[in-house]
């Protein structure tokens, strides 16, 4: 038990992969799964006939033109934050409110392309139809469109985002409640180092790029 507690999430997942066990869940779930796997009885030795059948199958398997990349790729579940019941309820309420919130568009956004790419601006003018709240114009930003204050600033997954620019910034992150977001100015080589270090610490990277 103590040996597993001292290991990182990435190391625990490697042990689970070697044992052929699922790698999803929190650190406590990974440790419990490893302990259950270690308690299982050793497999019974196969007979000579079964071994010969497996050898024949392996020979047939080697003759086939299989794509190794399809078997090397294994789905790994993303880390989930440790949240209280109140915070889970706040995130669910915020998601429901967001679906009911209209899209706020600038006046005359449909007429000029440059306005469609810009953000919200308060409408002015005595005869402005949007300011006068005509129904065929866009919605106005109002106080009533605010979201749940308890979940303000959190990622939709529930993590608190922390901006990182090097591997040293990862040491200040709590893997249970915080997730890393790599800065846009970080280069490719440094980004790979951050990915590797985040896997060792069990930290989720929100804007991880796929390998090209």
Helices and strands as residue ranges (DSSP letters): H 2-6, H 9-19, H 27-39, H 48-63, H 68-72, H 85-100, H 113-116, G 143-145, E 160-164, G 167-172, E 178-182, H 188-201
